[in-house]
Amino acid sequence: MENKLSSLYKAGKIVGGVYLGRGQEAVSAALGTALIPGRDIFAPLIRDQAGRTGFGEDLLDCARAYLGSALGPMRGRDGNIHRGRPAEGMLAMISHLGAAVSAVAGGLLARRLQGKLAGVVGATCIGDGATSTGAFHEGLNAAAVEKLPLVVIVADNQFAYSTPVTRQYACADLLDRAVGYGVKGHAVDGTDFLACAKVIGDAVRDARDGGGPQMVVARLLRLCGHGEHDDAFYVPDLVKAGHYGRDCLAVAEQQLVEAGIMSLQEIEAFRVQAAEEVQAAVAKAQQEPLPDPFQEEWQAFATKRLMEGAN
């Protein structure tokens, strides 16, 4: 799906930016598949297409959002990455990084007040740069005090856009921040798919079983620019050639074959099937109507309802 989005962006078919999750797929997918659609709350970020897919997002939702279809989840009204289905537990992405921590914590607190928190987990995946924001501090602190079943995945991709971690924080390790907030911390190699599945899966299970907030720091490297408009010239070649510069998807394929989970033939068949499903979703979205400003009321449902009540 992301390869297709990159091609569409370069062909001028997508309005707005395209931000890919290359290098983060193992972390994102491990989180999305550990959650339970329809029960849990998930706030994916810009590099979480793998997690969205793992959580059950229809590829057609993705294609419609990026191509501006009026039939998409946001009806062509919002940016392509700001899509979600809150009623089904998937919150729309918030561009103000770190804010998703507060949003998920609020959703969990609301479930508690409704008496519906049992067995529920809320999760989001942020970057290392977002841990320096006030929203991250306030949200995680509140979740810790309330002992909410919140899982925060920190994709430590070594750069906040172009700012290296050496200019972002002075602590020896981001995992130290978990101790400071009184939440349980976990570390994982974000390029190791099976390790991600275990560590993140365990963190989600611990939160679901009453263990309180969990913070997982996954060390990896973004294998692309901040967005498709950025060539990542600021990443040193030595870093790219290092351990975290390896492709987690290639590592995953090797692990699956060596563990006897899938054969190379099965993986290739899956790749072909996925490509066909992506192409079908994009082709359908390209034929659908765009939003018509002359027929739009441009009102949120809640606002309209309140206005009708006032009248």
C-alpha positions in Angstrom: 0.0 0.0 0.0 2.8 2.4 0.9 4.7 1.7 -2.3 1.5 2.6 -4.2 1.0 5.8 -2.2 4.6 6.8 -3.0 4.0 6.3 -6.7 0.7 8.2 -6.7 2.4 11.1 -4.8 5.2 11.3 -7.3 2.7 11.2 -10.2 0.9 14.2 -8.7 -2.3 12.2 -7.8 -2.3 12.9 -4.1 -2.9 16.4 -2.6 -1.0 16.9 0.7 1.9 15.0 2.1 2.7 11.3 2.1 4.6 9.9 5.2 5.7 6.3 5.0 6.5 3.8 7.8 9.5 2.2 6.1 11.7 0.8 8.9 8.8 0.9 11.4 6.5 -1.8 10.0 7.5 -4.5 12.5 6.8 -2.2 15.5 3.5 -0.9 14.0 2.2 -4.2 12.9 3.0 -5.9 16.2 1.0 -3.3 18.0 -2.0 -3.3 15.6 -2.3 -7.1 15.7 -2.0 -7.2 19.5 -5.1 -5.1 19.9 -8.7 -6.2 19.6 -10.8 -4.4 17.0 -14.2 -3.3 18.3 -13.0 -3.4 21.9 -9.7 -1.5 22.2 -8.8 2.1 21.4 -6.0 2.7 18.8 -4.6 6.1 17.8 -2.2 5.4 14.9 0.3 8.0 13.8 1.6 9.0 10.4 3.9 5.9 10.0 1.3 3.4 11.2 -0.2 2.0 8.0 1.1 -1.5 9.1 -0.7 -1.0 12.5 -3.8 0.3 10.8 -3.9 -2.8 8.6 -3.2 -5.1 11.5 -6.0 -3.5 13.5 -8.4 -4.1 10.6 -8.6 -0.9 8.6 -10.0 -1.5 5.1 -7.5 -0.7 2.3 -10.3 1.1 0.6 -10.5 3.5 3.6 -6.8 4.3 3.1 -7.1 4.8 -0.7 -10.2 6.9 -0.4 -8.6 9.2 2.2 -5.5 9.8 0.1 -7.4 10.3 -3.1 -10.0 12.6 -1.6 -13.0 10.5 -2.2 -16.3 11.8 -0.8 -17.1 8.2 0.1 -14.2 7.8 2.5 -14.2 7.9 6.3 -13.5 11.6 6.3 -15.7 12.3 3.3 -12.8 14.1 1.6 -13.0 16.9 4.1 -9.7 16.3 5.9 -6.1 15.6 5.2 -5.3 12.1 4.0 -3.6 10.9 7.2 -6.2 12.4 9.5 -8.6 9.6 9.1 -10.2 7.2 11.6 -13.4 5.5 12.7 -13.8 6.6 16.4 -17.0 4.6 16.9 -15.0 1.5 16.0 -12.1 2.4 18.3 -9.7 3.9 15.7 -9.0 7.5 16.5 -8.2 10.0 13.7 -4.5 11.0 13.6 -3.6 14.3 15.4 -0.8 16.3 13.8 0.3 17.8 17.1 2.6 15.0 18.1 2.2 13.7 21.6 -1.5 14.7 21.7 -2.7 11.2 20.9 -1.4 10.1 24.4 -3.9 12.4 26.0 -6.7 11.5 23.6 -6.3 7.8 24.3 -6.0 8.3 28.0 -9.2 10.4 27.9 -11.0 7.6 26.0 -10.0 5.1 28.6 -11.1 7.3 31.4 -14.5 7.7 29.7 -14.8 4.0 29.4 -14.1 3.7 33.1 -16.8 6.3 33.9 -19.2 4.3 31.7 -18.3 1.0 33.5 -16.9 -0.4 30.3 -13.2 -0.5 30.9 -12.8 -4.1 31.8 -10.5 -6.0 29.3 -9.9 -2.8 27.3 -6.5 -1.4 26.2 -5.7 1.9 24.6 -2.6 2.4 22.6 -0.7 4.8 20.4 2.6 4.8 18.6 4.7 8.0 18.7 8.2 9.0 17.7 11.2 9.9 19.9 10.6 13.6 19.2 7.1 13.5 20.6 8.4 12.4 24.0 9.7 16.0 24.3 6.3 17.6 24.1 4.1 18.8 26.9 1.2 16.7 25.7 3.2 13.5 26.1 4.1 14.5 29.7 0.6 15.5 30.7 -1.0 12.5 29.1 1.4 9.8 30.4 1.4 11.4 33.8 -2.4 11.4 34.0 -2.5 7.8 32.8 0.0 6.7 35.4 -1.9 8.4 38.2 -5.2 6.9 37.1 -3.5 3.5 36.4 -5.1 3.3 33.0 -4.5 0.4 30.6 -2.5 2.6 28.2 0.3 1.3 26.0 2.6 3.9 24.4 5.0 2.7 21.8 8.0 5.0 21.2 9.5 4.4 17.8 13.0 5.7 18.6 14.0 6.3 14.9 16.9 8.6 16.0 15.6 11.7 14.2 12.7 14.1 14.9 12.4 15.1 11.3 16.0 16.2 10.9 16.9 16.8 14.6 19.1 13.9 16.0 18.4 12.5 19.4 21.6 14.1 20.7 19.8 17.4 20.4 16.5 16.2 21.8 17.0 14.8 25.3 19.8 14.5 27.8 18.8 11.3 29.5 20.9 8.2 28.7 18.0 6.3 27.3 14.3 7.1 26.6 13.4 4.1 28.7 14.5 6.1 31.7 11.5 8.3 31.2 9.2 5.3 32.0 10.7 5.1 35.5 10.1 8.8 36.0 6.4 8.5 35.2 5.9 5.4 37.3 5.0 3.2 34.3 6.4 -0.1 33.3 9.1 0.2 30.6 10.2 -2.3 27.9 12.9 -2.1 25.3 13.0 -3.9 21.9 15.0 -4.0 18.7 12.5 -2.5 16.3 14.1 -4.2 13.3 13.5 -7.7 14.8 9.9 -8.7 13.9 9.5 -11.6 16.2 11.0 -9.7 19.1 8.6 -6.9 18.5 5.6 -9.3 18.4 6.6 -10.7 21.8 7.6 -7.6 23.7 4.7 -5.4 22.4 2.3 -8.3 22.8 3.4 -8.8 26.4 3.0 -5.1 27.1 -0.5 -5.1 25.7 -1.4 -8.2 27.7 0.1 -6.7 30.9 -2.0 -3.6 30.5 -5.1 -5.6 29.8 -4.6 -7.7 32.9 -4.4 -4.7 35.2 -0.7 -3.8 35.1 -1.3 -0.2 34.4 0.4 2.0 31.7 3.2 0.5 29.6 5.8 2.2 27.6 7.8 0.3 24.9 10.9 1.9 23.4 11.6 0.4 20.0 15.0 1.3 18.5 15.1 1.5 14.7 15.9 3.9 11.8 13.4 5.6 9.5 14.4 4.1 6.1 13.0 7.1 4.2 12.7 10.9 4.6 10.4 12.5 7.1 7.9 12.5 4.1 8.1 11.8 0.4 9.1 15.4 -0.1 12.3 14.9 2.0 15.4 13.0 0.9 16.8 12.5 4.4 20.2 14.0 3.4 20.9 14.7 7.1 21.1 11.0 8.1 24.8 10.0 8.1 25.8 7.1 5.8 27.4 5.4 8.8 24.0 5.3 10.6 22.3 4.0 7.5 24.8 1.2 7.2 24.5 0.3 10.9 22.4 -2.4 12.6 19.2 -0.3 12.7 19.5 0.5 9.1 18.4 -3.0 8.1 15.0 -3.5 6.6 12.7 -5.1 9.2 10.5 -6.6 6.4 13.5 -8.5 5.0 14.4 -9.6 8.5 10.8 -10.8 9.1 10.7 -12.8 5.9 13.9 -14.6 7.0 12.6 -15.2 10.5 9.3 -16.6 9.2 11.1 -19.0 6.9 13.7 -20.1 9.4 11.0 -20.7 12.0 8.9 -22.8 9.6 6.0 -20.4 9.9 5.8 -19.6 6.2 7.7 -20.7 3.1 9.2 -18.4 0.5 6.5 -19.5 -1.9 3.8 -18.6 0.6 5.3 -15.2 1.2 5.5 -14.5 -2.5 1.9 -15.5 -3.0 0.9 -13.2 -0.2 2.8 -10.4 -1.8 1.0 -10.9 -5.1 -2.4 -11.0 -3.4 -1.6 -7.9 -1.4 -0.6 -6.0 -4.6 -3.8 -7.0 -6.3 -5.9 -5.9 -3.3 -4.1 -2.5 -3.2 -4.6 -2.0 -6.9 -8.3 -2.8 -6.7 -8.8 -0.4 -3.8 -7.0 2.5 -5.5 -8.8 1.9 -8.8 -12.1 2.0 -7.1 -11.3 5.2 -5.1 -10.0 6.9 -8.3 -13.5 6.5 -9.9 -15.4 7.9 -6.9 -16.7 11.5 -6.6 -14.8 14.2 -4.9 -16.5 16.4 -2.3 -18.6 19.2 -3.9 -18.4 22.5 -1.9 -21.7 23.7 -3.4 -23.5 20.7 -1.9 -21.6 20.5 1.4 -22.9 22.0 4.7 -19.4 21.7 6.2 -20.8 21.1 9.7 -19.8 18.4 12.1 -22.8 16.3 13.2 -22.5 17.3 16.8 -22.5 21.0 15.9 -25.6 20.6 13.7 -27.4 18.7 16.4 -26.6 21.3 19.0 -27.9 24.0 16.7 -31.1 22.2 16.0 -31.6 21.7 19.8 -31.1 25.4 20.4 -33.8 26.2 17.8 
